[in-house]
Amino acid sequence: MHTTDTIKKYKIFSEEDWANIVFDDHALIEVYAKNITFHCTEIQGNLLLRGEGCRFPELKLITGNLSIDAKNCELPKLETVERHFTMHCHTVMNDLKQVRGNFKCIVDTTFKNLETIGGCIAVKNATVNTRNGKLLKTRDVIPVQYQFQADLLLKDGIFDINILGDNIIIPHQEIRGKITIVGRNVSFPNLEFVHGTLRIRSEYHIGHKFTHHFPVLKKLIGNLKFENTSASFPVLQETSGSIHMENGSYVTFPALEKSGNIMLNGGSRGSFPVLTDINGNFMYNGSEKCNLNALRYVKGVFNTYNAVAPNIAEVGDLIIHETDSFEHLQKVNGKIQFLYNVNPTTDFKSLEYLGEWGDSRMKDLKFPALECINNYLYGTYDGFEHIAKNIYFKINNNLHLTKDHFMISRTSFPYIFQEKRYPLRKLVAILKLRHSSFQNFETREYERQWESFTTPFFTQVLDKIESLWTEVEPMKYEEFFKSEDRNFKLFCFSYYGVGNLMEKLESRKINEKEIEIAYQEYDENGNEKLIRKVNRYEVHEVENRKLGVFIWGSRAEYSYAVKCWCPSTEKEHWLWIEEGYKGDALTAIASTFRIHSNLIPYIKCLKRQGDLLICELKEKVTPTGEIRPLTASEYFNLLRAET
């Protein structure tokens, strides 16, 4: 069976992450690691360098795009970038010879061996020297109003043009640059190849009556965009870029077999009778049916709205609607989803492989031939766990587990795959920051705070955590504190403990107060009595720059915590508080108890056990309205027990 893959994103923070990459043309590799050497001679896919000091001493070829966004990187042997090249920081690239796509550079530099740039050039205010001399800034667009101007165009076809006149004939066989057509009835009788963007638009209300002709154009590397116009491409067989139609355009592609993204909006229509492969997404918003009878493969998202593709065999992501039918679909590399509050009951008769499943709303879909699921969120479809390669368990809103890995993210499944995966032994190292033993973890956290799963597949996960417990040491503070993964760092902070963190970062006490509290106790005969004790509370602050965590949407320089002591054990406890409560230690501790405002008049007493807050009411009341913190007066007048 023909195989296509959706874009695979890899975020590289270490050499271990690099070793797990599967290189192909659909890989997107983002390197965040700093000052690390990576050994390879060829990268299939796209490379984005975002970590300073990355070195690739043997790399010679990149088949996709290259973007350099970090300082002091080195690619001394790189000779060829097959697609687009963007350079935002100075980099050692002594052997670069050719860039087949667009070239963009914003820093002064020299490429002493660079001979060929296939696409557009953009150097802004930078001075860039190559083997053939200084690169010019972005090409000036040549306006073509009359035929004599078209006849004077450079014979090598390297130019950007804006065709404004009507009935213009462009004689070239190849054009490497941007083509914009505004005039009517423009013809390219000899044009066989374009490397650049082709945009056709009409400023007339009846623009679609004027047709542009490309009788021998066979291949286009770049994007096609049509606005309020018509065109015909009778022999065009392949375009690597996107096809985008707007405002009632109509374009025919009788020979087109392969394309990038296709998007038809605003009443636009297209004819694709022999199109078999879409190397991207397909989206159609028209009211009439769009027939894609030959279509077999869509590498990206296939939205089936008003699209008829009876022979579709493989897609990336699939967006389905109520009346869809898939007789021959065998493989969905990504996920299946639906829009517009429909409840589809599609029968996937031939589907054998599904990349991701995590939506319990689509339990009515049928999969009689399904053999394998790559990633499955447990509990969202009965029985899928028996054919899944990787079963994910959602422990809480912040944590997902498999038998080998865990991920920290508040994003929903399957978007968690964009986050970094960590080995399960690292989770054990984090758990041991808080728990002295596996049994302590079971009783204090697993049984109280984790989602409960009765399946043996989750029992395997727990058994592995237990088996690793004696092998793994608690994570060292330096390891998580220096992490560049914000979610991971915050997760570790929660286990390391507020008090330990405040001590480590040398917090400063800014406020303290004492108060006498009447605690409720019982004698040996069960008689109630009040015992008066004096409690002390302190507010501490720590500089956010020391935490090393950026707080979104905030310019706050400090974070704050309240420190208190257990009346029975005299052990200290810490709780984070908001900045608004930092001015009074009693108000600060009261702010950690929040409740529906309509319940407050009915509170009989409060009881507290660490973070566990118990509210005893005088009568049964349904919670409604605003949730707010108690004031210091409300909290301490009602507090009767604390441990």
C-alpha positions in Angstrom: 0.0 0.0 0.0 1.2 3.5 -0.9 2.3 5.3 2.3 2.3 9.0 3.1 2.9 10.8 6.4 1.7 14.0 8.0 4.3 16.5 9.1 6.2 15.1 12.0 7.5 17.7 14.4 10.6 17.0 16.5 11.7 19.3 19.3 15.4 18.7 20.2 16.6 19.5 23.7 19.3 16.9 23.9 21.4 14.3 22.0 18.9 11.7 23.2 16.1 13.5 21.4 18.2 13.7 18.2 18.7 9.9 18.3 14.9 9.3 18.1 14.3 11.3 14.9 13.0 9.4 11.9 14.2 11.5 8.9 12.0 11.9 5.9 10.7 14.7 3.7 7.9 15.4 6.2 10.1 15.9 9.2 10.2 19.3 10.9 13.1 19.4 13.3 13.3 22.3 15.8 16.7 22.3 17.7 16.5 24.1 21.0 19.6 22.4 22.5 22.6 24.7 23.1 26.3 24.0 22.4 25.8 20.4 21.2 27.4 18.7 18.2 25.1 16.6 15.9 26.6 14.1 13.5 25.0 13.5 10.1 25.7 14.2 6.4 22.2 14.6 5.2 18.9 15.8 6.7 15.7 14.8 5.0 13.1 17.4 6.0 13.2 20.9 7.4 15.7 22.2 10.0 15.1 25.1 12.4 18.0 26.1 14.6 16.8 27.9 17.8 19.6 26.8 20.2 22.8 28.8 20.3 26.1 27.1 19.4 24.7 24.1 17.5 27.2 22.4 15.3 26.8 20.1 12.3 30.4 19.4 11.2 29.6 16.8 8.5 26.2 18.0 7.2 26.2 18.5 3.4 22.6 18.4 2.3 19.2 19.5 3.6 16.3 18.4 1.4 13.8 20.8 2.9 13.9 24.3 4.4 16.7 25.7 6.6 16.0 28.5 9.1 18.8 29.8 11.4 17.4 31.8 14.4 20.2 31.4 16.9 23.7 32.7 17.3 27.1 31.0 16.8 25.8 27.9 14.9 28.1 26.1 12.6 27.4 24.2 9.3 30.8 24.4 7.7 30.3 21.6 5.1 26.7 22.4 4.0 26.6 22.6 0.2 22.9 22.5 -0.7 19.5 23.6 0.6 16.9 22.1 -1.6 14.1 24.5 -0.6 14.0 27.9 1.2 16.8 29.3 3.3 16.3 32.0 6.0 19.2 33.4 8.1 18.6 35.7 11.1 21.9 35.2 12.9 25.5 34.9 11.7 26.5 31.3 11.0 29.6 29.5 9.8 28.7 28.2 6.3 31.9 28.2 4.2 30.8 25.6 1.6 27.2 26.6 0.7 26.9 26.4 -3.1 23.2 26.5 -3.9 19.8 27.3 -2.5 17.0 26.0 -4.8 14.2 28.0 -3.2 13.9 31.5 -1.8 16.8 33.2 0.0 16.4 35.6 2.9 19.2 37.0 5.1 19.1 40.0 7.5 22.7 40.0 8.7 25.9 41.0 7.0 27.8 37.9 5.8 29.7 36.3 3.0 29.0 33.0 1.1 32.2 32.7 -0.9 31.0 29.6 -2.8 27.3 30.4 -3.3 26.5 30.2 -7.0 22.8 29.5 -7.4 19.6 30.9 -5.8 16.5 29.4 -7.5 13.8 31.5 -5.9 13.3 35.1 -4.7 16.0 37.1 -2.8 15.4 39.2 0.2 18.3 40.8 2.1 16.7 43.9 3.6 19.4 46.2 4.9 22.1 43.5 5.1 25.2 43.3 2.9 25.5 39.7 1.5 28.4 38.8 -0.7 28.5 35.6 -2.8 30.9 34.1 -5.3 29.3 36.2 -8.1 29.4 39.4 -6.0 27.0 41.4 -3.8 23.4 40.2 -3.7 20.9 42.9 -4.6 17.9 43.7 -2.4 14.5 42.2 -3.2 13.9 42.4 -6.9 11.9 45.4 -8.2 8.6 44.3 -9.7 8.5 45.1 -13.4 5.1 46.5 -14.6 3.9 45.3 -18.0 1.2 47.6 -19.4 1.9 47.1 -23.1 3.2 44.3 -25.3 6.5 46.0 -26.1 7.3 45.9 -22.4 6.8 42.1 -22.4 9.1 41.8 -25.4 11.9 43.6 -23.4 11.8 41.2 -20.4 15.1 39.5 -19.6 15.5 36.3 -21.7 16.8 34.3 -18.8 13.3 34.6 -17.2 14.6 35.7 -13.8 12.3 38.6 -12.8 9.2 39.6 -10.9 6.4 41.0 -13.1 3.0 42.6 -12.6 0.9 42.3 -15.8 -1.5 45.2 -15.9 -2.4 45.3 -19.6 -5.0 43.3 -21.6 -4.2 40.7 -24.3 -0.5 40.5 -23.3 1.6 37.6 -24.6 4.6 36.5 -22.5 7.0 34.6 -24.8 9.3 32.9 -22.2 9.7 29.1 -21.7 10.8 29.5 -18.1 10.2 32.1 -15.5 11.9 32.2 -12.1 10.1 34.8 -10.0 6.7 36.2 -9.0 4.0 36.6 -11.6 1.0 38.8 -10.9 -1.8 39.1 -13.5 -4.4 41.8 -13.3 -5.1 42.4 -17.0 -7.5 40.4 -19.2 -6.9 37.5 -21.5 -3.1 37.1 -20.8 -1.4 34.3 -22.6 1.8 32.3 -22.0 2.0 30.2 -25.2 5.6 28.9 -24.6 5.8 28.7 -20.8 6.7 25.3 -19.6 8.2 25.9 -16.1 7.7 28.4 -13.3 9.6 28.7 -10.1 7.8 31.3 -8.0 4.3 32.5 -7.1 1.6 32.9 -9.8 -1.2 35.2 -8.8 -4.2 36.0 -11.1 -6.9 38.5 -10.0 -9.5 40.5 -11.8 -10.7 43.9 -10.7 -13.9 43.6 -12.9 -17.2 42.3 -11.5 -17.4 39.9 -14.5 -13.8 38.9 -14.2 -14.5 35.2 -14.6 -15.4 35.8 -18.3 -11.9 36.7 -19.1 -9.7 33.5 -19.4 -5.9 33.3 -19.2 -4.1 30.6 -21.1 -1.1 28.4 -20.2 -1.2 25.8 -22.9 2.1 24.1 -22.3 2.9 24.8 -18.6 3.9 21.4 -17.2 5.4 22.2 -13.8 5.2 24.9 -11.2 7.3 25.2 -8.1 5.5 27.7 -6.0 1.9 28.8 -5.1 -1.1 29.5 -7.3 -3.7 32.1 -6.3 -6.8 33.1 -8.1 -9.2 35.9 -7.3 -12.4 36.6 -9.3 -11.0 35.1 -12.4 -10.7 32.0 -14.7 -7.8 30.1 -16.1 -6.9 26.9 -17.8 -3.8 24.7 -17.3 -4.4 21.9 -19.9 -1.0 20.1 -19.4 0.1 21.1 -15.9 0.9 17.8 -14.2 2.5 18.9 -10.9 2.7 21.9 -8.6 4.6 21.7 -5.3 2.9 24.7 -3.8 -0.7 25.6 -2.9 -3.7 26.3 -5.1 -5.9 29.0 -3.6 -9.1 30.3 -5.2 -11.2 33.2 -3.9 -14.3 35.2 -5.0 -16.0 33.0 -7.6 -12.9 31.9 -9.5 -13.1 28.9 -11.8 -9.9 27.1 -12.9 -9.5 23.8 -14.7 -6.6 21.4 -14.3 -7.4 18.5 -16.7 -3.8 16.9 -16.4 -2.9 17.8 -12.8 -1.8 14.7 -10.8 0.0 16.1 -7.8 -0.4 19.3 -5.9 0.3 21.0 -2.5 -2.5 22.5 -0.5 -5.8 23.2 -2.2 -8.3 25.8 -0.8 -11.4 26.8 -2.7 -13.3 29.7 -1.0 -15.9 32.4 -1.8 -18.0 30.4 -4.3 -14.9 29.3 -6.3 -14.8 26.0 -8.2 -12.1 23.9 -9.7 -11.8 20.8 -12.0 -9.3 18.1 -11.0 -10.3 15.0 -13.0 -7.0 13.1 -12.7 -5.7 14.5 -9.4 -4.3 11.6 -7.3 -2.0 13.2 -4.7 -2.4 16.3 -2.5 0.8 17.0 -0.7 -0.9 19.1 1.9 -4.5 20.0 2.9 -7.8 20.1 1.0 -10.5 22.6 1.9 -13.6 23.4 -0.1 -16.4 25.7 1.0 -18.6 25.8 -2.1 -22.3 24.9 -2.4 -21.8 22.6 -5.4 -20.2 19.2 -5.2 -16.4 19.1 -6.0 -15.7 15.8 -7.7 -12.3 14.2 -7.0 -12.8 10.8 -8.5 -9.1 10.0 -9.0 -7.9 11.3 -5.6 -6.1 8.6 -3.6 -3.8 10.4 -1.1 -4.0 13.6 1.0 -0.9 14.1 3.2 -2.5 16.8 5.3 -6.1 17.6 6.4 -8.9 16.4 4.1 -12.1 18.2 4.8 -14.9 16.2 3.1 -17.5 19.0 3.0 -19.1 18.8 -0.4 -16.1 16.9 -1.7 -16.7 13.6 -3.5 -13.7 11.3 -3.4 -14.9 7.8 -3.8 -11.4 6.3 -4.2 -9.6 8.0 -1.4 -7.2 5.5 0.2 -5.1 7.5 2.6 -5.2 10.9 4.4 -3.4 12.7 7.2 -6.3 14.2 9.3 -9.9 13.6 8.3 -12.7 16.0 8.9 -16.0 14.2 8.3 -19.7 15.2 7.8 -23.0 13.4 8.2 -23.3 11.9 4.7 -19.8 10.8 4.1 -18.9 7.4 2.7 -15.5 5.8 2.6 -15.5 2.5 0.7 -11.7 2.3 0.0 -10.1 4.4 2.8 -7.4 2.3 4.4 -5.3 4.6 6.4 -5.7 7.8 8.4 -2.3 8.9 9.7 -3.6 11.5 12.0 -7.0 12.0 13.6 -10.7 11.9 12.7 -12.8 14.9 13.7 -16.1 16.5 12.8 -17.4 20.1 12.7 -20.7 21.9 13.1 -22.3 19.9 15.8 -23.1 16.9 13.6 -23.3 13.4 14.8 -21.9 11.3 12.0 -22.5 7.5 11.9 -20.0 6.7 9.1 -19.0 3.1 8.6 -15.2 2.9 7.8 -15.5 -0.4 6.0 -11.9 -0.7 4.8 -10.0 1.4 7.4 -7.0 -0.6 8.7 -4.8 2.0 10.3 -5.6 5.0 12.5 -2.9 7.4 13.7 -4.7 9.0 16.7 -8.0 8.6 18.6 -9.0 10.6 21.6 -12.6 11.9 21.1 -15.4 10.0 23.0 -18.1 12.0 21.1 -17.7 9.8 18.0 -18.4 6.4 19.6 -21.1 5.7 16.9 -18.5 5.4 14.1 -17.8 1.9 13.0 -14.4 0.3 12.2 -14.9 -3.3 11.3 -11.5 -3.7 9.6 -9.4 -1.7 11.9 -6.1 -3.4 12.8 -3.9 -0.8 14.4 -4.1 2.5 16.2 -0.8 4.3 16.8 -1.9 6.6 19.7 -5.0 6.1 21.7 -6.5 8.0 24.7 -7.9 5.4 27.0 -11.6 5.4 27.6 -12.7 7.2 24.4 -13.7 4.0 22.4 -14.5 0.6 23.8 -11.9 -2.0 22.8 -9.4 0.2 21.1 -6.8 -0.5 23.8 -6.4 -4.0 22.4 -5.1 -2.8 19.0 -3.3 0.4 20.1 0.5 0.6 19.9 0.6 3.4 22.5 -2.1 3.9 25.1 -2.3 7.3 26.8 -3.9 7.8 30.2 -5.0 11.3 31.2 -4.1 11.5 34.9 -5.3 15.1 35.4 -5.4 18.3 33.4 -1.6 18.5 33.4 -0.3 15.0 33.0 -0.6 12.2 30.4 1.1 8.8 30.9 2.0 5.8 28.7 3.9 2.6 29.8 7.2 4.3 28.8 6.7 8.1 28.8 4.9 11.0 30.2 4.0 14.5 28.9 3.2 17.7 30.8 0.7 19.9 29.1 -2.7 21.5 29.6 -3.5 21.1 25.9 -6.0 18.5 24.8 -5.4 15.2 23.2 -3.9 14.8 20.5 -2.2 18.2 20.6 0.0 17.0 23.5 2.2 15.4 20.8 3.6 18.8 20.1 5.1 18.7 23.7 8.3 17.0 24.8 8.1 13.4 25.9 10.0 12.3 29.0 10.9 8.7 30.1 8.9 7.3 32.9 11.9 7.0 35.2 12.2 10.8 35.2 8.6 10.9 36.5 9.6 8.6 39.3 12.6 10.9 40.1 10.1 13.8 40.4 7.6 11.9 42.5 10.4 11.1 44.9 10.8 14.8 45.6 7.6 14.6 47.6 7.1 11.0 48.6 9.4 9.0 50.8 8.2 5.6 49.4 6.0 4.1 46.7 3.4 3.3 49.3 3.4 6.9 50.4 2.8 7.9 46.8 0.0 5.4 46.5 -1.9 6.6 49.5 -1.2 10.3 49.5 -1.4 11.0 45.7 -2.4 8.2 43.5 -5.5 7.2 45.4 -6.6 10.8 46.1 -5.5 12.8 43.1 -5.0 10.6 40.1 -7.8 9.5 37.7 -8.7 5.9 38.5 -8.3 3.2 35.7 -9.2 -0.4 36.3 -7.7 -1.8 33.1 -4.6 -4.1 33.3 -2.9 -1.8 30.8 -2.7 0.9 33.5 -1.7 -1.7 36.1 1.4 -2.2 33.9 2.2 1.5 34.2 1.8 1.5 38.0 3.9 -1.7 38.2 6.7 -0.1 36.2 6.6 3.0 38.5 6.9 0.7 41.5 9.8 -1.3 39.9 11.7 1.9 39.1 11.2 3.4 42.6 14.2 1.6 44.1 16.4 2.3 41.1 15.9 6.0 40.7 17.2 8.8 42.8 15.1 11.9 43.5 15.7 14.6 40.9 18.3 17.1 41.7 17.2 20.7 41.9 19.8 21.8 39.3 18.4 19.4 36.7 14.9 20.8 36.6 15.7 24.4 37.5 17.9 24.7 34.4 15.3 23.1 32.1 14.1 25.2 29.2 10.8 23.5 29.2 8.5 25.8 31.2 5.8 23.2 31.8 8.3 20.7 33.0 9.9 23.2 35.4 6.6 24.2 36.9 5.6 20.6 37.3 8.8 19.9 39.2 8.3 23.0 41.3 5.0 21.6 42.6 6.8 18.5 43.9 9.9 20.2 45.2 7.7 22.2 47.5 7.1 25.9 48.1 9.2 25.9 51.3 12.2 24.3 49.7 12.0 26.6 46.7 11.8 29.7 48.9 14.8 28.6 51.0 16.8 27.7 47.9 16.1 31.1 46.2 16.7 33.0 49.4 13.2 34.5 49.8 12.6 37.6 51.9 10.0 37.9 54.7 7.9 41.0 54.2 5.0 40.5 56.6 4.1 38.5 59.7 1.2 38.4 62.2 0.0 36.3 65.1 -3.6 35.6 66.2 -5.3 33.6 68.9 -7.6 30.9 67.7 -10.1 28.8 69.6 -9.7 25.2 68.4 -12.4 22.6 69.0 -11.2 19.4 70.8 -12.7 16.5 72.6 -11.8 14.9 75.9 -11.7 11.1 76.6 -15.4 11.1 77.2 -16.2 12.7 74.0 -17.1 16.1 75.5 -16.3 19.1 73.4 -14.0 21.8 74.7 -12.3 24.8 73.2 -8.5 25.2 73.4 -6.9 28.5 72.7 -3.7 28.7 70.7 -1.6 31.4 69.2 -0.8 30.9 65.5 1.9 32.8 63.5 1.8 33.5 59.8 4.5 35.0 57.5 4.4 36.3 54.0 7.6 35.9 51.9 8.5 37.1 48.4 10.9 35.8 45.8 12.1 37.5 42.6 10.6 35.9 39.5 13.9 36.2 37.7 15.3 33.7 40.2 12.5 31.3 39.5 13.4 31.5 35.8 9.8 31.3 34.7 8.1 33.9 32.6 4.6 34.7 33.8 2.4 35.3 30.8 0.6 38.7 30.7 2.3 39.9 33.8 5.0 42.4 34.6 5.2 41.2 38.2 8.8 41.2 39.6 7.9 38.9 42.6 6.0 35.8 43.6 4.5 35.4 47.1 3.9 32.6 49.6 2.4 32.4 53.1 4.2 30.3 55.7 2.4 28.7 58.6 2.9 26.0 61.2 0.7 23.0 62.0 -0.8 23.4 65.5 -0.3 19.7 66.4 3.1 18.9 64.9 4.6 22.3 64.6 5.9 21.5 61.1 6.0 24.4 58.7 3.8 24.6 55.6 3.9 27.0 52.6 1.2 28.0 50.2 1.4 30.3 47.1 -0.8 33.4 47.3 -1.7 36.1 44.8 0.0 39.5 45.0 -3.1 41.3 46.1 -3.0 39.5 49.5 0.7 40.1 50.3 0.1 43.1 52.6 -1.4 41.2 55.5 -0.4 37.7 56.6 -3.8 36.9 58.1 -5.6 38.0 54.9 -3.0 35.9 52.9 -3.8 32.6 54.7 -7.6 33.3 54.5 -7.4 33.9 50.8 -6.4 30.2 50.3 -9.9 29.2 51.3 -12.4 30.0 48.5 -16.0 29.2 48.4 -19.3 30.1 46.7 -20.5 33.4 48.3 -24.0 32.2 48.9 -22.7 29.5 51.3 -20.8 31.9 53.6 -23.8 32.9 55.8 -24.6 29.2 56.4 -21.0 28.1 57.5 -21.1 26.5 60.9 -17.3 25.9 61.1 -14.2 25.3 59.1 -11.7 22.5 59.4 -8.3 22.3 57.7 -5.9 19.5 57.0 -3.0 20.9 54.9 -4.5 21.7 51.5 -7.7 19.9 52.4 -10.4 22.4 53.4 -13.7 21.1 55.0 -16.7 23.4 55.4 -19.5 22.3 57.8 -22.8 24.0 57.0 -25.8 24.8 59.3 -28.2 23.4 56.7 -28.1 22.0 53.2 -27.5 24.8 50.5 -26.9 24.5 46.8 -23.7 26.4 45.8 -24.3 29.2 43.3 -22.9 32.5 42.3 -19.4 34.0 42.7 -16.6 32.0 44.2 -14.5 34.3 46.4 -11.8 34.0 49.2 -12.8 34.4 52.8 -11.8 37.5 54.6 -9.4 37.2 57.6 -12.3 37.9 60.0 -14.6 35.2 58.4 -11.8 32.6 58.2 -10.5 32.9 61.8 -13.9 33.3 63.4 -15.1 30.0 61.8 -11.8 28.0 62.0 -12.2 25.2 64.6 -9.8 22.4 63.7 -6.4 22.3 61.9 -3.7 19.7 61.4 
